[in-house]
Amino acid sequence: MKANQSKKEFILALPQDLPAKEVVAKGKAAHLKFTATYVYTVRRKAKLRASRPGIAKARPTATDEQRAAFRSAAAELGIGEALALLNSDAAVLAFYRKAGA
């Protein structure tokens, strides 16, 4: 066992297929006290964390040219219609993001 290693780190360093009773016995030999229930809890939480999707990568920001083209298109459409179009697109994107989560 490493110096200052937590119970959680100790448990996660052992093979996942090692029975909880054996993990508890190895912990006891390393002067750590925990139960088999704690082993199950730590492993379950670690598995949940691993299954979560990572943080989304930042999207590149729009260039000045792209912003000017957007403003031009919005002016041609009319601000009211452009806003309505953007709001409907945002609602559709939010729906798909929520459905995919």
N, C-alpha and C positions, 0 to 999 in steps of 0.2 A: 504494500500500500504506500502511495506517495504521501509525503508530509502534507498535512492540511487538506487531504482529499475528503470531500463530503461523502455522505452515505450514498447519495444519488449518483455521484461520479463513480463510486466503487461498484455499484450495482450495474450501471450502464457499461462499465469496462469489461464485465464478464459476458460470456456468450449468452445470447437470448434463449437458446435451447437448454441451458442449464436449469434444472428444476429449482424452484424457489427455496425449498428446504436446504439444498446444497449451497445456495447463495447466502442464506442466513448462517449456515455453518462456517463458510469461508469468512463472512463478516465477523463472526464471533472470534475466529482465530486471529483476525486483524484488529481486535479490540473495538469493534463497532457493534452496536446493539440496535437491531430492527427486526420486524416480523415478516413473515411470508406475505402478509397482506400489503405491507409497505412495498415489497419487491414488485408485486402485481401492479400496484398503483403507479410506481415510478416507470415501469415498462410501458404501461398503457398510455400514460401522458407523453412519454417520449415518442411512442408510435403515432399519437395524434399530432404532435408537433411536426414530425417528419412528413406527415401526409398533407399538411397545409401548403397551399401554394406560396411561393416566394413573393417578395415585394415586387410590384410591377416596375419595369424599367421606365425611366423618365422618357417622355416623348420629346423629340426635338421641337424647339419653338419655331413659330412662323417667321419667315424672313420679311424684311420691309416690303419686298416686291409682292409677296403673298398677301400681306395685309392690305396693300394698296389695291390689289385685284379684288379682294373680298369687299372692301369699301365701295369700289366701283360697281360691283355686282349688286350689292345691297341698295345702292343709290338708284340703280336702274329698276330694280324690282319695287322699290318703295320700302321705306323703313318698316312700316307695319307688316307688310307681307313677308319681308326678310325675317323679322322677329318671329312671326308665326311659323315659318318654315323651320327656323332653328329650334324653336321650342318643340315642335313635333318630332324633329330628328333626335333631340335630346331625350325625349320621352321614350322613343323606340330604343335608343342605346341603353338607357337605364334599365328597361325591361329585359334586354338581352344579357346585360351584365348581371342582373339579379338572378335570372334563370340559370346562368352558367356558374354561379357561385355555389 
